[in-house]
Amino acid sequence: MRLPGPCTHLVALFFSLLVAGPFASAAETAGTEGAHPYLTIAELRERFEDAESRYLTVGDMQIHYKDEGPRDAPVLMMVHGSESSLRTWDVITDDLVDRYRIIRFDIPSYGLSNGASDSDVETIVPTDIPVALLDHLKVDRVTFVGVSSGGTMGMYLAARRPDMVERLIISNTPSDPVVTDHLVMPQSFIDATARARATGFQDEEFWNEFLSYFSGEADRISQQTRTEYYDFSRRTPEKHLIAMIARIGDGKQAKIEMKKVVAPTLLIWGTADPLLPEAAAVAVARYLENSQISRTLMPDVGHYPPLEVPHRFAQLIAAYVEAVVPNL
């Protein structure tokens, strides 16, 4: 089953939330490596690989993943959103790894995973990645945890493989094509966006503005996180940047898939999210009509709860996993 293609490109700023793509395509930026401080995937791996880094080949892609925690413990699979990496879950993993086996991976073209080839685009769909990884690790059932478009992947996986997803925990995940005309940005962000649009490159100040704007409280996002976002986002442009990100598209097929989900679902929502506020959580719950829905709303938190309030997020994961019996 091939899910819908990318939705119509949003205003330039919001490519990172609904995978509308960067300001300039790989073709447009080819040859500009000398003009911007890009990092190759080899350089990123040299900087960010650690003792837990592993790779799985799927098609022509090398998928960077980590598999940590006791092998006999309940399994959590954590998936990041677009323009991010598995490091989204670092603090949460530290909090929970003694009690749970935690599997996380970089979506192709992000983090330390390489991008899709032309052949991959024709033969592989986003949910093939978690299925291949879990099969490789011989894991039959997981609680899937996803933020933003990572949550979209979780919904599609739960629809495709109800035997594999025993619980679903999603955070600030779209369920409809997103509109942006309600957004009010500070002038500093408008200026950073205009500069990125003009140059085809998102500089460090752009990412500072981006993370601050999408946070309930900007000072919760550490300088380390801000620097890492910049580093990963100045990776040498990929031809198929968004090919393996789960997308809502025009919403028609997405609604069909969401209706198939039967796994109990917890919505953890930062309602200070300027793009996907509480109304978006209500919409997700409505479309997941065959799932038992629980929800936790956090009015002080923005679009990235795992980054902004990771300890709180970890507590909510543990409480839900330990309290909710999956459908068997």
N, C-alpha and C positions, 0 to 999 in steps of 0.2 A: 504494500500500500504506500503510495507516494502522497504525502500531505501537501497542502498548498504551498506555492512559492512565496517569495517575500512580498510583503504588503507594499503598496505604493510608498515611495520614499517620503519620509516625514521631513519637516524642516530640518536643516542640516544638523542642528544640535542633537537631535534625539535618536541618531543612528544607533547609539549604544544600548538603548533600551528595547527597541523593537527591531534590531538588526537591519536598519535601513541602509547600512553601509557607511563607509567613511566619506569625508568631504570630497575626496578625489579618488578615482579608481586606481587600481594597480597599473593599468595601462597609462593613465595620465601621469602617474608619479614615477614610472619607470625612467631611469636615467637621472633622477633627482637625488640619488643616494648621497652625492657629494654636497648637495645643498642643505640637507637636513641630517641631524645626528641619529640616523636609523641604527638599530641593532639587529644583527642577523640572529637567526634561531640558534646558531652555534654559540654566539656570544651570550645570548640569554641563558642557554643551558649551562654555560660555564659559570654564570653569576648565580643561578638560582637552583640548580640541581642539588639534591642532598642525599643522605644515606637511604632515604625511603623512596627515592625516585625509581620508577620502573617504566618500561615501554611495552606496548602491545601493538603489533602491526595489524591493521584492518584495511584491506585494500592496499592502496599506496601510502597510507597514513601511519605514522608512528604516534600512538596515543600515549601521552605522559599520564601516569596514574600513581596513586599511593594506596596501599592496603595496610592499615595499621590496626592494632588492638588484638584482643584474644580471639583465637580462631573458633572457639566454641560459644562466643557471645552473640547476641542479636546483631544483625547487620544493618548498618545505615549506609545508603549511597547518597552522597551529597554532590549536587551539580550547580555550578555557578551560572551567572547570567552572561550576556554578551559583553564584549569589551572588558572581560575580567579573567580570572583564573581560579584554579583550585585553592589558591592562597586565601580566597574569600573565607574559607572554613578553618584557617589555622588555629585561631583561638578556641573555637568551638570544639575542634578535634582535641586540643590539649585538655579541655574540660571533660570530655566524654570518653577518651580513648581507653581508660582503664576499665570501663563498663561495656563498651560496644566495639565491634569490629567496624571500622570506618573506611569505606572505599570512596575515593573521589578521583576525578580525572579532569584534564584540560580538554575542552571542546576543540576539535581541530581548527587551526589558524590562531588559537589563543594560548596563552601560557607557554608551555614548552612542547606542545603538540604541533607537528607540522601541518600544513594545509592540505586540502583535497586536490587531487589531480582531476583532469577532465574525465577520466574513466570513473573515478570515485563519484563524481557528481551525477553520472548517468546510472550508476548501479547501487549506490548506498544511500540510505535515508538516515536522518539524525538518530532515531531510536535504535538503529543497528549498532551504534557505538556502545551504549550500556549493555545491550544484550550480549554482544561479543565479549565484553569485559567480564560480565558475570559468568558467562559460560566458561571462559578461560580460567577463572578463579574457582569454578565449580560451586558457585553460590546459587541456590535455588530461589530464595525469597529475601526481599529487603524492605525496609522502610525507606522510601525515596524522599529526599529532602532537596527542594530546589527553590532558588530565588530568581525573580524576573523571568527571563526566557528559559532558565533552568527548570522553573516550575512548569512551563509549557511542555518541556520534554518529559517531565514526570507524568503529566496528565496523558500525553500520547502513549507513553510506555504502559501506564496502568490500563489504558484502553486496549492496547495491542496484546499485552501479556498480563492479564489479571492474576494468573498463577504466580507471577514473579513479584508483583508489588502488593505487599500485605497491608501497608499503610502509606498514605501520601501526606507530606507536609510541604505546603507551598507558601511562598511569601512574595507579595507585591508582583503578582503574575498577571499578564493581560489575558483577557478572554474575548475581547472585541477589538476590531481595528481601532487604533488610538487616535484621538483628535488632540491637537495641541493649542487650539486658539484660546484656551482659558488660562494659559501660562503667563505669568508676569515675572520677568527675569531682571535682576539688577543690571545696571549699566556696565559694570565690570565684566559680567558674563556675556552680555551682548557684544562687547568689544572683543573679548577673547574668541568668541564664536566667529565674528566677522574676520578676525585675523586668520583663524584656522581655515575658513572658507577661501580666503584670498591666497593662502600659501599652500593649501593642501596638506597641512601638517598641524597636528594638535600639540602645542608646546606645553611645557610644564605648568605654566600659569593657567592654561585652558583646563587642565585636569584638576588643579586646585579649585578653580571656580565651579567646575562640574560637580565634584564631590561635595563641596560646600552647599551648592544649590539643592542637591538631592538628599541632603541630610536634614533631620529634624533639628539637630544641634551640631554645627560644623566642627566644633572642637573635639567631638568624639572620634573623628577620623584622624588617625595618627599620621605623623609626618612619614613614617615608614610606609604606610599604606599608600599615601599620596605619591611618594617616589616610585613605588612599585607599579602603580597604575601608569605613570608616565613611561617607565621603562618598557613595560609590556606593550604599551600602545604605540611606541615608536619602533616597533618591529618592522623589518623590511616588508613592504606591502605584499599581500597575498593575492593571487589571481581570483580565488574563490573564497573570499573572506567569510561569508555568511552561509556557506553551503550546508554546514552540519549543525546549524543552530535551529532548534524547533521554532516554527513561526506560526502566527495566527492567520496570516494571509487575509483573505476577504472575510474570514470568520465562518463561512458556510460549512466547510468540512470540519473545522475545529469544533463547532457545536455538536456535530454528529459524533465526533470522537469523545468529547466530554460526557456525552450522554451514556457512553459505554462504561464509564468508570464506576466500579462498585466498591473499591477499597475505601475504608473510612479515611476521611480527609480533615486535616487541621489547617486552617488558614491563619497564618501569623502575619499581621498586616501593620505596616507603619502608615498610619492615616495622615501623617504630615507629608506624604509623598505628593509633590505637586502634579505629577503626571497620572498616577493611578491611586487616587484617594479611596475613601471608604466605599464609594459607589462601585468601584471596580471589584472589591471583595464581594459585595452583594451580587454582582453579575456572575462571578465565578461560582458562587454557591448556587445560584439559580440554574446555571447550565450543568452543574454536577448533580443532576436531579436524582440519580440513583445511588449516590454516595451519602453516608452518614457524615454530616458536616459539623465540625466544631470550629470556633474562631476566637482568636485573641486579637483585639485591636489595641494598638499602641499610639496614642495621639501625639506623643513627643518624638516619634521616630519617622524617618523618611523612607526612601525607596530601597535602601540596603540595610535592613535590620541585622543580617549576620555580620556586617562590618561595623555598624553603629553601636549595637548593644549585644555583642556576641555572648556574654555570660548569661544574660537574660534569655537569649535565644536558645542556648544550650539547656537551660533549666526547663524551658517549654518542650523541647524535643524529648527529654528524658521523662517528664511527667506524662506526656501523651503516649509514648511507647509503652510505659509501664502500666498505664491505666486502660488503654483501649485494646480490646481483643479484636484481631482482624477477622474478616469474614473467611471462613474455611470452606 
